[in-house]
Amino acid sequence: MKRFDVHKWNLKRRLLEQEDPRRPKDIEFDNAQAMSRLTPDDRDKIKKVQQMMDKEGGNMSVSNKFDHSKFDFQEKVTKASFIYNEQSQKFYSLTLFTSDNKQIKLKYNEANSWLKDTLEYIHEGDLIPKHYSDGLEDLDLIVERLEELGIEASYNEYDYS
């Protein structure tokens, strides 16, 4: 018999409340309209806040693309492994395995950029969770979507002590 997990239930409830019923194109259009009404000072402030968030590892805008030039991708990615630190449960790395037997280890921001680039459409809330226990459902969704693209995907915790 499956036990009721109040934490998973609460997470699902919060995610459903946050879901935007509008189509992605409608959201982009509304955001563009709102940005057009901003004063130049407000636009400068928004740019500064976005820069600060990028430096601190916060959410990145969807327009950021993964920089493939930093890595020598000769063949396609065949496997993706999301690794978390067992003690702190914080994201450690995403290791990509290519069909030409190369391994590429990505930290949080690079991993999210790669994920956004690989999964053509992804909600900001579906990015890689920073903490293992807070994002098991998100990780399941990410793994499922990668496997739909033919990329073997997994996630796990490791003890690095």
VENGIDA-V340355 format. One record per helix or strand of 3 or more residues. SS is the DSSP state (hx for helix, st for strand). FROM is the first residue (numbers start at 0). LEN is the number of residues. If there is no record, write none. Layout:
ss=[SS | SS]
from=[FROM | FROM]
len=[LEN | LEN]
This chain:
ss=[hx | hx | hx | hx | st | st | st | hx | hx | hx | st]
from=[5 | 23 | 39 | 67 | 76 | 89 | 102 | 107 | 123 | 135 | 151]
len=[13 | 13 | 16 | 3 | 9 | 9 | 4 | 11 | 3 | 13 | 7]
